[in-house]
Amino acid sequence: MARAVGRTVAGLVVCVLALTVPTGVPALAQTAPPPPPPSGATAGAGAEVGRLVAQLSTLQSQLDDLADQAGERQELANRAVADDSAARARVERTRRDAAAARASADTVAANAEAARTRVDDWVAAQYQQADASSIAAALAGTHGPQDVADRLQLQGLVSAQQSVALEGYERARVDAANADSRARAAAAQAADAAARASAARDAAARALATARAAVASRQQQIATVTAQRTAAQARLSRLEASDAALAAQRRRAEAAQAAQQQAAAASDAAARDAARARLAKAPAPAVSTPSPSPSPSPPSSSSPGQAPSGDRVQTVIDRALSELGTTYAWGGGDADGPTQGIHDGGVADAFGDYDKVGFDCSGLMVYAFAGVGVSLPHYSGYQVDAGPKFPLQARRPGDLLFWADGDGVHHVALYLGDDQMVEAPESGKVVRIAPVRFDDEILPTVTRPVS
């Protein structure tokens, strides 16, 4: 958002620089030489223009910072969503396991009951068909069906088949008891998982609410700063309208900036089309999982889109580059491509991300690595652990770069080589290639899901 609304400000900054830089230091190659030093009323207008542009530059920096902070909160909210989904999945698995254990226990218990019924029927028949006193003697002082079977067998009153039936009942009874114990344990585990999942969902809800509150606070600050910027812009426009030289200088600066933006867009479009062409020719990837690398590899000087690590890394990079220009949508992106964004209660909603189809930063990584069968969670903080880690100085194409503050990881990008990266930056922007930001928030390690 901040950088999108800053295009005009950037042009104004260039304009003022053109008016103020010393001789021999051009502001932009496309910018015409500054006009002669103004005098009188024109000099006063020029001085006010300088003050206004300086104010606009300061306000724009504040907007950039606020937008970045809001974007960080958005990605942290992804963690809450991911935690909630994981908790629900665990509960569902334990409930299925408990239900299966109970069904198995019921089946075993039914078999044991059937065996007991057969034994009862046989004993009753023996009383009717044999000498009752012998049966009573056989049963006296026994310690269970097996004892009965042994005594009767010794007396010749049962056949081998009948003895097997009694043994089967005893085994069935033990199996039923064990199965019931397992079912009770599974039910207890399911109940415990449900309780822990409920607690996790509560924590996730609190984290999401905190993130949304932070985003809302940033939004209010952004609105205040934007109003100040608008007022300064209006005053500047009035001054320029009364001074043809200032207006002409601004038009030249804006034209130069527009040319630079068009060149960057054309470069991204070319990289996107080349990546799509390579993907169209590539064979279908085999499903695999991240594998550790025995030792860090030296930094690569490859250009964007080239990967010395092999075809799998190339596929990952090409899938990310193939989405250059795709809209940013918070919560968007999965293994199959861009998806509709979701509500965040703040910046993303203000940009209508919930009504757009696109990627957020971690969603773009999910899509890129799915092309080689590597499944990543949809939260940058968990993607940190998606593979072996290496020092930032040992980065190479295909590595994941991360940025974090005191609240945790809030951004991820894919390294391309030559200190370039591809990222889904923030609401109001698109997937782009950008220089790596080596600021104080970049993590000192990279993660390598694919070697």
C-alpha positions in Angstrom: 0.0 0.0 0.0 2.6 2.5 1.2 4.8 2.1 -1.8 1.9 2.1 -4.2 0.6 5.5 -3.0 4.2 6.7 -2.9 4.7 6.9 -6.6 3.7 10.6 -6.8 5.8 11.4 -3.8 8.8 9.8 -5.4 8.3 11.9 -8.4 8.1 15.0 -6.3 11.3 14.1 -4.4 13.0 13.7 -7.8 11.6 17.1 -8.8 13.0 18.8 -5.7 16.4 17.1 -6.1 16.5 18.4 -9.6 16.0 21.9 -8.2 18.6 21.5 -5.4 21.4 19.2 -6.3 24.9 20.7 -6.8 26.2 21.2 -10.4 27.6 18.1 -11.9 25.4 15.6 -9.8 22.4 14.6 -11.9 19.3 13.5 -10.1 18.1 11.2 -12.9 19.6 10.6 -16.3 16.2 11.4 -17.8 15.7 14.6 -15.8 16.3 17.9 -17.6 18.8 20.4 -16.1 17.4 22.5 -13.3 16.0 26.0 -14.3 17.9 29.1 -13.3 17.8 30.0 -9.6 14.4 31.7 -8.9 14.0 35.1 -7.5 11.3 37.1 -5.7 7.9 35.4 -5.4 9.2 32.4 -7.4 12.0 31.9 -4.9 9.5 31.9 -2.1 7.4 29.3 -3.9 10.4 27.2 -4.6 11.4 27.2 -0.9 7.9 26.2 0.1 8.0 23.4 -2.5 11.1 22.2 -1.0 9.6 22.1 2.5 6.5 20.4 1.2 8.4 17.7 -0.6 10.6 17.1 2.4 7.4 16.8 4.5 5.9 14.4 1.9 9.1 12.3 2.0 9.0 12.1 5.8 5.3 11.2 5.7 5.9 8.6 3.0 8.6 7.0 5.1 6.1 6.8 8.0 3.6 5.2 5.7 6.1 2.6 4.5 7.0 1.7 8.0 3.3 1.5 9.1 2.5 -0.6 6.1 5.4 -3.0 6.7 4.4 -3.3 10.4 0.8 -4.1 9.4 2.1 -6.7 6.9 4.2 -8.3 9.6 1.1 -8.6 11.8 -0.8 -10.2 8.9 1.8 -13.0 8.5 1.8 -13.6 12.2 -1.9 -14.0 12.0 -1.2 -16.8 9.5 0.4 -18.7 12.4 -2.9 -18.6 14.3 -4.8 -19.9 11.3 -2.2 -22.7 10.8 -2.2 -23.7 14.5 -6.0 -23.8 14.5 -6.1 -26.1 11.4 -3.5 -28.4 12.9 -5.3 -28.7 16.2 -8.5 -29.6 14.4 -6.8 -32.2 12.3 -5.2 -33.8 15.4 -8.6 -34.0 17.1 -10.2 -35.6 14.0 -7.4 -38.2 13.8 -7.6 -39.2 17.5 -11.4 -39.4 17.3 -11.2 -41.7 14.3 -8.6 -43.9 16.0 -10.8 -44.0 19.2 -13.9 -45.0 17.1 -12.0 -47.7 15.3 -10.6 -49.1 18.6 -14.1 -49.1 20.1 -15.5 -50.9 17.1 -12.7 -53.5 17.3 -13.4 -54.0 21.0 -17.1 -54.5 20.4 -16.4 -57.1 17.7 -14.0 -59.0 20.0 -16.4 -58.8 22.8 -19.2 -60.1 20.6 -16.9 -63.0 19.6 -16.2 -63.8 23.2 -19.9 -63.7 24.1 -20.6 -66.1 21.2 -17.8 -68.4 22.5 -19.3 -68.3 26.0 -22.7 -69.1 24.7 -21.4 -72.2 22.9 -19.7 -73.3 26.2 -22.9 -72.8 28.1 -24.8 -74.8 25.6 -22.3 -77.6 25.7 -22.3 -77.7 29.5 -26.1 -77.8 29.6 -26.0 -80.7 27.1 -23.5 -82.6 29.1 -25.8 -82.4 32.2 -28.7 -83.8 30.1 -26.7 -86.5 28.3 -24.2 -87.7 30.9 -24.0 -88.8 34.4 -24.9 -85.7 36.5 -22.8 -86.8 39.4 -19.7 -87.0 37.2 -20.4 -83.5 35.8 -20.8 -82.1 39.3 -17.6 -83.8 40.3 -15.8 -82.3 37.3 -17.0 -78.9 38.1 -16.3 -78.9 41.8 -13.4 -76.6 42.8 -12.6 -75.5 39.3 -10.9 -72.2 38.5 -12.3 -71.3 35.1 -13.2 -72.8 31.8 -9.7 -74.1 31.1 -9.7 -76.0 34.3 -13.1 -77.4 33.5 -11.9 -78.5 30.1 -8.9 -80.2 31.5 -10.9 -82.2 34.1 -13.5 -83.2 31.6 -11.0 -84.2 29.0 -9.2 -86.4 31.6 -12.6 -88.0 32.3 -13.2 -88.6 28.6 -16.4 -86.6 28.7 -15.4 -84.1 26.0 -14.0 -84.4 22.6 -10.9 -82.6 21.4 -13.2 -80.2 19.4 -15.1 -79.3 22.6 -11.8 -78.6 24.4 -10.8 -76.3 21.5 -14.1 -74.4 21.9 -13.4 -73.8 25.6 -9.8 -72.6 24.9 -11.2 -70.3 22.2 -13.6 -68.8 24.7 -10.8 -68.1 27.1 -8.7 -66.5 24.5 -11.7 -64.5 23.3 -12.4 -63.3 26.8 -8.8 -62.1 27.2 -8.8 -60.5 23.8 -12.0 -58.7 24.6 -10.6 -57.3 27.9 -7.5 -56.1 26.1 -9.4 -54.5 23.2 -11.7 -52.8 25.7 -8.6 -51.4 27.5 -7.2 -50.1 24.2 -10.5 -48.5 23.3 -10.7 -46.8 26.7 -7.1 -45.5 26.2 -7.9 -44.3 22.7 -11.0 -42.5 24.0 -8.9 -40.9 26.7 -6.3 -39.8 24.1 -9.1 -38.3 22.0 -10.5 -36.4 24.9 -7.1 -35.1 25.8 -6.4 -34.1 22.2 -9.8 -32.3 22.1 -8.9 -30.4 25.2 -5.5 -29.5 24.0 -6.9 -28.5 20.6 -9.5 -26.3 22.3 -6.7 -24.6 24.2 -4.7 -24.2 21.0 -7.7 -22.8 19.2 -8.3 -20.3 22.0 -4.6 -19.3 21.9 -4.9 -19.0 18.1 -8.0 -16.8 18.4 -6.2 -14.6 20.9 -3.2 -14.3 18.6 -5.4 -13.5 15.7 -7.3 -10.9 17.7 -4.0 -9.4 18.8 -2.7 -9.3 15.3 -5.9 -7.7 14.0 -5.9 -5.1 16.7 -2.3 -4.2 15.8 -3.2 -4.0 12.1 -6.2 -1.8 13.0 -4.0 0.5 15.0 -1.6 0.8 12.1 -4.5 1.5 9.8 -5.6 4.4 12.0 -2.1 5.8 11.9 -1.9 5.3 8.2 -5.2 7.2 7.7 -3.8 10.1 9.8 -0.5 10.2 7.9 -2.3 9.8 4.6 -4.5 12.8 5.4 -1.4 14.9 6.2 0.2 13.8 2.9 -2.9 14.6 1.0 -3.0 18.1 2.4 0.7 18.7 1.6 0.1 17.3 -1.9 -2.8 19.7 -2.5 -0.7 22.7 -1.4 2.1 21.5 -3.7 -0.2 21.1 -6.6 -1.5 24.7 -6.1 2.0 26.0 -6.1 2.9 24.1 -9.2 -0.2 25.3 -11.0 1.0 28.9 -10.5 4.6 28.2 -11.7 5.1 26.7 -15.1 8.7 25.8 -14.5 8.0 23.8 -11.4 5.1 22.0 -13.2 7.3 21.2 -16.2 10.1 19.9 -13.9 7.7 17.6 -12.1 6.3 16.2 -15.4 9.8 15.4 -16.6 10.6 13.6 -13.3 7.3 11.7 -13.3 7.9 10.6 -16.9 11.4 9.4 -16.0 10.0 7.4 -13.1 7.2 6.0 -15.3 9.8 4.8 -17.8 11.7 3.1 -15.0 8.6 1.3 -13.7 7.7 0.2 -17.3 11.2 -1.2 -17.7 10.9 -3.1 -14.5 7.5 -4.4 -15.4 8.7 -5.6 -18.8 11.7 -7.3 -17.2 9.4 -9.2 -14.8 7.1 -10.1 -17.6 10.0 -11.5 -19.6 11.2 -13.6 -16.6 7.6 -14.8 -16.0 7.1 -15.9 -19.6 10.5 -17.7 -19.7 9.7 -19.5 -16.5 6.4 -20.7 -17.8 8.0 -21.9 -21.0 10.5 -24.0 -19.1 7.8 -25.4 -16.9 5.8 -26.4 -19.9 8.8 -28.4 -21.2 9.8 -30.0 -17.9 8.7 -33.6 -17.0 6.2 -34.1 -14.2 8.2 -34.1 -10.9 8.3 -37.1 -8.6 6.9 -36.7 -5.1 9.7 -36.3 -2.5 10.4 -34.8 0.9 13.1 -32.4 2.1 16.5 -34.1 2.6 19.3 -32.7 4.7 22.5 -31.5 3.0 25.7 -32.7 4.6 27.4 -29.3 4.5 26.8 -25.7 3.4 27.4 -24.9 -0.2 29.3 -21.7 -1.3 27.3 -18.7 -2.4 26.2 -18.8 -6.1 26.6 -16.1 -8.6 23.8 -17.5 -10.8 21.3 -15.1 -12.4 17.6 -15.2 -11.4 16.1 -18.4 -12.7 19.3 -20.4 -12.9 20.0 -23.0 -10.3 23.2 -25.1 -10.1 21.4 -27.4 -7.6 19.7 -29.2 -10.5 16.3 -29.6 -12.1 14.3 -29.7 -8.8 15.6 -26.3 -7.6 15.0 -25.0 -11.1 11.4 -26.1 -11.0 10.9 -24.4 -7.6 12.3 -21.2 -8.9 10.4 -21.4 -12.2 7.1 -21.9 -10.4 7.6 -18.8 -8.3 8.7 -16.8 -11.3 5.8 -18.0 -13.3 3.5 -16.0 -10.9 5.3 -12.6 -11.3 2.6 -10.0 -11.5 0.0 -12.0 -9.6 -1.9 -10.0 -7.1 -1.1 -10.2 -3.4 -4.0 -11.7 -1.4 -3.5 -12.3 2.3 -4.1 -16.0 3.1 -4.0 -16.8 -0.6 -2.1 -19.6 -2.4 -1.8 -23.4 -2.1 -0.1 -26.2 -3.8 -2.2 -25.7 -7.0 -1.7 -22.0 -7.4 -3.3 -18.7 -6.3 -6.5 -18.8 -4.3 -8.9 -16.3 -2.9 -7.7 -14.3 0.1 -9.4 -14.2 3.5 -10.4 -11.5 5.9 -7.8 -10.2 8.3 -9.8 -7.4 9.9 -7.4 -4.7 8.8 -5.0 -3.9 6.0 -5.9 -6.8 3.8 -9.6 -6.0 4.2 -9.0 -2.4 3.3 -7.4 -3.6 0.1 -10.2 -6.1 -0.5 -7.8 -9.1 -0.4 -10.7 -11.4 0.6 -12.2 -10.7 -2.8 -9.0 -11.2 -4.8 -7.2 -14.3 -6.1 -3.5 -14.4 -5.4 -0.7 -15.2 -3.0 0.7 -14.0 0.3 4.4 -14.5 1.1 4.1 -18.0 2.6 1.4 -19.1 0.1 3.8 -18.4 -2.8 6.4 -20.6 -1.2 3.8 -23.4 -0.7 3.1 -23.3 -4.4 6.7 -23.1 -5.6 7.9 -26.1 -3.6 4.8 -28.2 -4.3 6.1 -28.5 -7.8 8.8 -30.9 -6.5 6.6 -32.7 -4.0 7.7 -30.7 -0.9 4.7 -29.8 1.3 5.2 -26.6 3.3 2.9 -25.2 6.0 1.2 -21.9 5.2 3.1 -19.8 7.7 6.6 -18.5 7.2 7.5 -19.1 10.9 7.0 -22.9 10.3 8.6 -22.8 6.9 11.9 -21.9 8.7 12.1 -25.6 9.8 11.2 -27.1 6.4 14.7 -28.2 5.7 18.4 -27.9 6.8 19.7 -24.5 7.7 22.8 -22.8 6.4 24.5 -19.4 7.1 23.1 -16.5 5.2 26.5 -16.1 3.6 26.2 -19.6 2.1 22.9 -18.9 0.4 22.2 -20.3 -3.0 19.3 -20.2 -5.5 16.2 -22.1 -4.1 16.9 -21.2 -0.5 14.3 -19.6 1.7 15.1 -16.2 3.2 13.3 -15.0 6.3 12.7 -11.7 8.2 11.7 -11.6 11.9 11.2 -9.2 14.8 10.5 -9.7 18.5 7.2 -11.4 17.7 8.7 -14.0 15.4 9.1 -14.5 11.6 6.9 -12.3 9.5 8.1 -12.6 5.9 9.6 -15.2 3.6 11.1 -14.9 0.1 12.8 -17.3 -2.4 16.4 -16.5 -3.2 17.3 -16.4 -6.9 21.0 -15.6 -6.9 22.9 -12.4 -7.4 21.3 -11.0 -4.2 17.9 -11.1 -5.9 14.7 -12.7 -4.6 11.1 -13.3 -5.6 8.4 -12.5 -3.1 4.8 -11.7 -2.5 5.4 -8.4 -0.6 2.2 -7.0 0.9 -1.4 -5.9 0.3 -1.8 -3.6 -2.7 1.2 -5.1 -4.5 2.0 -8.0 -6.8 4.5 -10.9 -6.9 7.8 -9.4 -7.9 11.6 -9.7 -8.2 13.4 -7.5 -5.8 16.9 -7.0 -4.3 17.4 -8.9 -1.0 16.8 -6.6 1.9 19.9 -7.1 4.1 18.4 -5.2 7.0 18.6 -5.9 10.8 15.5 -8.2 10.6 16.8 -10.7 8.0 17.6 -14.0 9.7 21.3 -15.0 9.7 20.4 -18.4 8.3 18.6 -19.7 5.2 16.5 -22.8 4.9 17.1 -25.3 2.1 14.0 -27.6 1.5 15.5 -28.9 -1.7 19.2 -29.9 -2.2 
